[in-house]
Amino acid sequence: MIVFIIDYIERFNFYSRMFTSLSGEYKVVVVTHDPIVYLLCRKFPCKCILIKKNILPIYLSDSDADRDIITSIEVLNDDFSYEQAKNSYISTVHTLESLFKNNRIIKCVIWNGETLIGRATTQVCRKLSIEKIYLEISNLPNKMFSDPMGANAKSSIFYEPSIIDNLPLVSEQQHQAWIKLYEDLKAGKLPQAQSRFFRRIIGAINYGLKYLYASVYKKSFKRFKIKSHPNMANIIFNNAFDIKNEEYIFLPLQVSTDTQIKLNSNYNNIDAIRVALHKANQMNIKLLVKIHPAEKEQVSINNIIQEQKITKFILTNINTIDLIKNSTEVVVINSTVGLESLIYGKKVTVIGNALYLNFDQTKLKKYIHSYLIDGVDYFSNGSISLENSLKLLKI
């Protein structure tokens, strides 16, 4: 049995592309707290278990479990209170322990691993010695991240960079051909920035269904605001700055609620601006800052605007690849833009925990072409073959 832990509908859209190919060889079970995912599973060859509110006495006998809850992304972002998070976590543990103890599990598939459901699943897998795999978007075309220890700064290659050294190296010709494809795809609109209003509507429907199905993981109601995007009217972009003839440091900001900032860095976006501005002032050049296109927190945007008034850096929304290519240096917290900058041979200062922190060009190529799983595009609608599904799951 292969168990997929699905936290919300967008993950289901990706995983469902694997279900048909896998079901011919394996029994597929989905465990979710999302009622829409539970309903959609009826159209696919898989069983689905909906995590419902725990009715047993709630207690925590493990300090690691309590730490999981307190530092979960949902609690840090104020989506759940501690008590809500605790109930959701323990409900997940009870559901999974029952499933795992009564079935032979070949692999448990977890997305990212830093959400409450991901952390609860990790705890159960460790306790019962269940093999697990963590998946994540690579943000590189036609490639997916897959690792048995975790994603980003929790991955095996973060703790053991030597793993990369033992991987095969592709030719420079193949690498350059891939870069051309990469540039063509990046020239389009970023998938992360699309359909935000639609996702809000689906989220609101799901929120109501969670009461009907007595499920858990219900966000605080204040988090649901049916609004397509935050107000950017007060942002002054200076796209007249001549990036081809002026020296500058480029700082791409990250989504303020993302696990990469909340859990894998001691720096937030404002901290990063101040670090990068200090470096730019020392070099007597400008600092160009770009807000992440998927940023949705109005408070975060307001803080950036206020910081700009005080420190006078330049906000831009010029194409990211152009900003990288023409920059003198790139400063990142730990975003994929740092990896992108290495692709173009730029000097990169990383102030957070990033798996590419010590990459040279050889390690970079091995990571892209030999470590990442090729032939799988997260944002595609096409089916995923059995061969690629097994590569993703390392079966």
C-alpha positions as CSV (number, residue, x, y, z in Angstrom):
1,M,0.0,0.0,0.0
2,I,1.2,3.5,-0.9
3,V,-0.3,6.2,1.3
4,F,-0.6,9.8,0.1
5,I,-1.0,12.5,2.7
6,I,-2.8,15.4,1.0
7,D,-3.2,18.7,2.8
8,Y,-5.3,20.6,0.2
9,I,-6.8,20.4,-3.3
10,E,-3.8,21.7,-5.3
11,R,-1.7,18.8,-4.1
12,F,-4.5,16.5,-5.1
13,N,-4.4,17.8,-8.7
14,F,-0.8,16.8,-8.8
15,Y,-1.1,13.5,-7.0
16,S,-4.1,12.3,-9.0
17,R,-2.0,12.3,-12.1
18,M,-0.1,9.4,-10.5
19,F,-3.0,7.4,-9.2
20,T,-4.1,5.6,-12.4
21,S,-0.6,4.4,-13.2
22,L,0.2,3.3,-9.7
23,S,-3.1,1.6,-9.0
24,G,-2.3,-1.1,-11.6
25,E,0.6,-2.3,-9.4
26,Y,-0.2,-1.0,-5.9
27,K,-3.1,-0.2,-3.6
28,V,-3.3,3.6,-3.3
29,V,-4.8,5.2,-0.2
30,V,-5.3,9.0,0.4
31,V,-5.4,10.5,3.8
32,T,-6.6,14.0,4.0
33,H,-8.3,16.7,6.1
34,D,-9.8,18.3,3.0
35,P,-13.4,17.4,2.3
36,I,-13.2,18.4,-1.4
37,V,-10.2,16.0,-1.8
38,Y,-12.3,13.3,-0.1
39,L,-15.1,13.8,-2.6
40,L,-12.9,14.0,-5.6
41,C,-11.2,10.7,-4.7
42,R,-14.4,8.9,-5.8
43,K,-13.4,9.5,-9.4
44,F,-10.1,7.8,-9.1
45,P,-8.8,4.3,-8.3
46,C,-7.9,5.0,-4.7
47,K,-9.4,4.7,-1.2
48,C,-9.7,8.0,0.8
49,I,-9.7,8.5,4.5
50,L,-10.9,11.8,5.9
51,I,-9.3,12.9,9.2
52,K,-12.1,13.7,11.6
53,K,-12.1,15.5,14.9
54,N,-10.6,13.4,17.6
55,I,-13.2,12.4,20.3
56,L,-10.7,10.7,22.6
57,P,-9.0,12.5,25.5
58,I,-6.3,14.8,24.1
59,Y,-2.8,14.5,25.6
60,L,0.7,14.7,24.4
61,S,3.3,12.3,25.8
62,D,6.1,13.4,23.6
63,S,7.9,16.7,23.8
64,D,8.8,16.4,20.1
65,A,5.1,16.4,19.3
66,D,4.4,19.5,21.3
67,R,7.4,21.2,19.5
68,D,5.9,20.1,16.2
69,I,2.7,21.9,17.0
70,I,4.2,25.1,18.4
71,T,6.5,25.6,15.5
72,S,4.1,24.4,12.7
73,I,3.6,26.8,9.9
74,E,-0.1,27.1,10.7
75,V,0.5,28.2,14.3
76,L,3.3,30.6,13.2
77,N,1.1,32.2,10.6
78,D,-1.8,32.4,13.1
79,D,-4.1,30.2,11.0
80,F,-4.7,28.0,14.0
81,S,-4.7,28.5,17.8
82,Y,-2.5,26.1,19.8
83,E,-5.6,24.1,20.9
84,Q,-6.9,23.9,17.3
85,A,-3.5,22.7,16.1
86,K,-3.1,20.2,18.9
87,N,-6.5,18.6,18.2
88,S,-5.7,18.4,14.5
89,Y,-2.3,16.9,15.1
90,I,-3.5,14.3,17.5
91,S,-6.5,13.4,15.2
92,T,-4.0,12.8,12.4
93,V,-1.8,10.6,14.6
94,H,-4.8,8.5,15.7
95,T,-6.0,8.1,12.1
96,L,-2.6,7.1,10.8
97,E,-1.7,4.7,13.6
98,S,-4.9,2.8,13.0
99,L,-4.2,2.6,9.2
100,F,-0.5,1.8,9.5
101,K,-0.9,-0.9,12.1
102,N,-3.4,-2.8,10.1
103,N,-1.8,-2.6,6.7
104,R,1.6,-3.2,5.0
105,I,2.8,0.3,4.0
106,I,5.4,0.4,1.2
107,K,5.8,4.2,1.3
108,C,4.1,7.2,2.9
109,V,4.2,10.3,0.6
110,I,4.3,13.7,2.4
111,W,4.4,17.1,0.8
112,N,7.1,19.4,2.2
113,G,6.7,18.0,5.7
114,E,6.4,21.3,7.6
115,T,2.6,21.5,7.9
116,L,0.8,20.0,10.9
117,I,-0.4,17.0,8.9
118,G,3.1,16.5,7.5
119,R,4.7,16.7,10.9
120,A,2.2,14.4,12.5
121,T,2.7,11.9,9.7
122,T,6.5,12.1,10.1
123,Q,6.1,11.3,13.8
124,V,3.9,8.2,13.1
125,C,6.2,6.9,10.4
126,R,9.2,7.2,12.7
127,K,7.4,5.4,15.5
128,L,6.3,2.5,13.3
129,S,9.4,2.4,11.0
130,I,7.4,3.3,7.9
131,E,9.4,4.5,4.8
132,K,8.5,8.0,3.8
133,I,9.3,10.3,0.9
134,Y,8.9,14.1,0.8
135,L,8.0,15.9,-2.4
136,E,8.3,19.6,-3.2
137,I,8.1,21.9,-6.3
138,S,11.6,22.5,-7.6
139,N,10.6,25.7,-9.5
140,L,12.7,24.4,-12.4
141,P,11.0,23.3,-15.6
142,N,9.9,19.7,-15.9
143,K,11.7,18.7,-12.6
144,M,10.5,17.7,-9.2
145,F,12.2,17.5,-5.8
146,S,12.0,14.2,-3.9
147,D,13.9,13.3,-0.8
148,P,13.6,10.7,2.0
149,M,14.5,13.1,4.8
150,G,12.6,16.3,4.0
151,A,12.5,19.3,1.8
152,N,14.7,22.4,1.6
153,A,16.9,22.7,4.8
154,K,15.5,19.4,6.1
155,S,16.6,17.4,3.1
156,S,19.3,14.7,3.0
157,I,21.5,16.8,0.7
158,F,21.4,19.8,3.1
159,Y,22.8,17.6,5.9
160,E,25.1,15.5,3.6
161,P,26.2,17.6,0.6
162,S,28.6,14.8,-0.4
163,I,25.5,13.0,-1.7
164,I,25.6,15.3,-4.7
165,D,29.3,14.6,-5.4
166,N,28.5,10.9,-6.2
167,L,25.9,11.8,-8.8
168,P,26.6,11.7,-12.6
169,L,27.4,14.9,-14.4
170,V,25.7,15.9,-17.7
171,S,27.5,17.6,-20.6
172,E,27.8,21.4,-20.8
173,Q,25.9,21.2,-24.1
174,Q,22.9,19.5,-22.5
175,H,23.0,22.0,-19.6
176,Q,23.0,25.0,-21.9
177,A,20.1,23.5,-23.9
178,W,18.2,23.1,-20.7
179,I,18.9,26.7,-19.7
180,K,17.4,27.9,-23.0
181,L,14.2,25.9,-22.3
182,Y,14.2,27.3,-18.7
183,E,14.4,30.9,-20.0
184,D,11.5,30.4,-22.4
185,L,9.3,29.0,-19.7
186,K,10.2,31.7,-17.2
187,A,9.3,34.4,-19.7
188,G,5.6,33.5,-19.1
189,K,3.4,34.3,-16.1
190,L,4.5,32.5,-12.9
191,P,2.0,29.7,-12.0
192,Q,2.2,30.7,-8.4
193,A,0.6,34.0,-9.2
194,Q,-2.4,32.5,-11.0
195,S,-6.0,31.8,-9.9
196,R,-5.6,33.3,-6.4
197,F,-9.3,34.4,-6.3
198,F,-10.4,30.9,-7.4
199,R,-8.3,29.3,-4.6
200,R,-10.0,31.6,-2.1
201,I,-13.4,30.5,-3.2
202,I,-12.5,26.8,-3.0
203,G,-11.0,27.5,0.4
204,A,-14.2,29.1,1.6
205,I,-16.3,26.2,0.3
206,N,-14.0,23.7,1.9
207,Y,-14.2,25.6,5.2
208,G,-18.0,25.1,5.2
209,L,-17.7,21.4,4.3
210,K,-15.3,20.8,7.2
211,Y,-18.2,21.5,9.6
212,L,-20.5,19.2,7.7
213,Y,-18.0,16.3,7.8
214,A,-16.8,17.0,11.3
215,S,-13.2,17.2,10.0
216,V,-10.3,19.1,11.5
217,Y,-7.7,21.6,10.3
218,K,-10.2,24.5,10.2
219,K,-8.4,27.8,9.9
220,S,-9.5,30.8,12.0
221,F,-12.4,32.4,10.2
222,K,-10.5,35.8,10.0
223,R,-8.1,34.2,7.5
224,F,-10.8,33.9,4.9
225,K,-11.1,37.1,3.0
226,I,-12.6,36.8,-0.5
227,K,-10.2,39.2,-2.2
228,S,-8.3,38.5,-5.4
229,H,-5.0,40.2,-4.4
230,P,-3.6,42.7,-1.8
231,N,-3.6,46.4,-2.5
232,M,-0.4,47.4,-4.3
233,A,-1.6,50.9,-5.2
234,N,0.9,52.6,-2.8
235,I,3.9,50.8,-4.2
236,I,6.2,53.0,-6.3
237,F,8.1,50.9,-8.8
238,N,11.1,52.4,-10.5
239,N,11.4,50.5,-13.7
240,A,13.3,53.3,-15.4
241,F,16.5,52.3,-13.6
242,D,18.9,51.2,-16.3
243,I,19.8,47.7,-15.3
244,K,22.0,47.2,-18.3
245,N,24.3,50.1,-17.6
246,E,24.2,50.6,-13.8
247,E,25.6,48.4,-11.1
248,Y,23.2,47.1,-8.5
249,I,22.5,44.3,-6.0
250,F,19.3,42.4,-6.6
251,L,17.2,41.2,-3.7
252,P,14.2,39.0,-4.5
253,L,11.8,38.9,-1.5
254,Q,9.9,35.7,-0.5
255,V,6.3,35.0,0.4
256,S,6.2,36.2,4.0
257,T,4.2,33.2,5.3
258,D,6.3,30.6,3.5
259,T,8.0,27.8,5.5
260,Q,11.3,28.9,4.0
261,I,11.2,32.2,5.9
262,K,9.3,31.0,9.0
263,L,11.2,27.8,9.6
264,N,14.4,27.9,7.6
265,S,15.7,31.3,8.3
266,N,16.4,33.8,11.1
267,Y,15.7,36.6,8.7
268,N,12.4,38.0,7.4
269,N,11.9,40.2,4.3
270,I,12.6,43.4,6.1
271,D,15.8,41.9,7.7
272,A,16.9,40.9,4.2
273,I,16.4,44.4,2.8
274,R,18.5,45.9,5.6
275,V,21.3,43.3,5.1
276,A,21.3,43.8,1.3
277,L,21.1,47.6,1.6
278,H,24.1,47.6,3.9
279,K,26.1,45.6,1.4
280,A,25.0,47.9,-1.5
281,N,26.0,51.0,0.5
282,Q,29.4,49.5,1.2
283,M,29.9,48.8,-2.5
284,N,28.4,52.3,-3.4
285,I,25.8,50.8,-5.7
286,K,22.0,50.6,-5.7
287,L,19.7,48.0,-4.2
288,L,16.9,46.7,-6.4
289,V,14.2,44.8,-4.5
290,K,11.3,42.7,-6.1
291,I,8.3,41.6,-4.1
292,H,7.3,38.0,-4.6
293,P,4.4,37.8,-7.1
294,A,2.6,35.3,-4.9
295,E,2.8,37.6,-1.8
296,K,-0.8,38.0,-0.3
297,E,-0.3,39.5,3.1
298,Q,-1.2,43.2,3.1
299,V,0.7,43.8,6.4
300,S,3.9,42.5,4.8
301,I,3.5,44.7,1.8
302,N,2.8,47.7,3.9
303,N,5.9,47.1,5.9
304,I,8.0,46.9,2.7
305,I,6.5,50.2,1.5
306,Q,7.3,51.9,4.9
307,E,10.8,50.5,4.8
308,Q,11.3,52.0,1.3
309,K,10.3,55.4,2.6
310,I,13.0,55.2,5.2
311,T,15.9,53.6,3.5
312,K,15.3,54.6,-0.2
313,F,16.0,51.3,-2.0
314,I,14.5,50.7,-5.4
315,L,11.4,48.6,-5.8
316,T,11.0,47.0,-9.2
317,N,8.8,44.5,-11.0
318,I,11.1,44.0,-14.0
319,N,11.5,40.4,-15.2
320,T,13.4,38.4,-12.6
321,I,15.8,36.7,-15.1
322,D,16.7,40.1,-16.5
323,L,17.4,41.4,-13.0
324,I,19.6,38.4,-12.3
325,K,21.5,38.6,-15.5
326,N,22.4,42.2,-15.2
327,S,23.1,42.3,-11.5
328,T,26.5,42.8,-9.8
329,E,25.4,40.4,-7.0
330,V,22.3,38.7,-5.8
331,V,21.3,38.5,-2.1
332,V,18.6,35.9,-1.1
333,I,17.2,34.5,2.1
334,N,16.9,30.9,0.7
335,S,14.6,31.2,-2.4
336,T,15.0,29.4,-5.7
337,V,16.1,32.7,-7.2
338,G,19.5,32.0,-5.5
339,L,19.7,28.8,-7.4
340,E,18.7,30.6,-10.6
341,S,21.4,33.1,-10.0
342,L,24.0,30.4,-9.7
343,I,22.8,29.0,-13.0
344,Y,23.9,32.3,-14.6
345,G,27.2,32.3,-12.7
346,K,26.3,35.2,-10.4
347,K,27.9,35.8,-7.0
348,V,25.2,34.9,-4.5
349,T,25.0,35.9,-0.8
350,V,22.6,33.5,1.1
351,I,21.5,34.7,4.5
352,G,19.1,31.8,5.3
353,N,19.4,28.0,5.3
354,A,19.4,26.9,1.7
355,L,20.3,23.4,0.3
356,Y,22.4,25.1,-2.5
357,L,24.5,27.2,0.0
358,N,27.8,25.5,-0.9
359,F,27.1,24.7,-4.5
360,D,29.7,25.3,-7.1
361,Q,28.9,24.9,-10.8
362,T,29.6,21.2,-10.8
363,K,27.3,20.5,-7.8
364,L,24.7,22.8,-9.4
365,K,24.6,20.8,-12.6
366,K,24.5,17.5,-10.7
367,Y,21.6,18.7,-8.5
368,I,19.6,20.0,-11.5
369,H,20.1,17.1,-13.9
370,S,20.8,14.1,-11.6
371,Y,19.2,14.7,-8.2
372,L,15.9,16.3,-9.3
373,I,13.4,13.9,-10.9
374,D,13.2,14.7,-14.6
375,G,10.1,14.5,-16.7
376,V,7.6,15.6,-14.1
377,D,6.0,19.1,-14.2
378,Y,4.0,20.0,-11.1
379,F,1.9,22.5,-13.1
380,S,1.0,20.2,-16.0
381,N,-2.3,18.5,-16.5
382,G,-0.8,15.4,-18.2
383,S,-0.7,12.0,-16.5
384,I,2.5,10.8,-14.8
385,S,3.8,7.5,-16.0
386,L,4.4,4.5,-13.7
387,E,8.1,4.8,-14.3
388,N,8.2,8.5,-13.3
389,S,5.9,7.9,-10.4
390,L,8.2,5.2,-9.0
391,K,11.2,7.5,-9.5
392,L,9.4,10.2,-7.5
393,L,8.6,7.8,-4.7
394,K,12.0,6.1,-4.9
395,I,10.4,2.7,-5.2
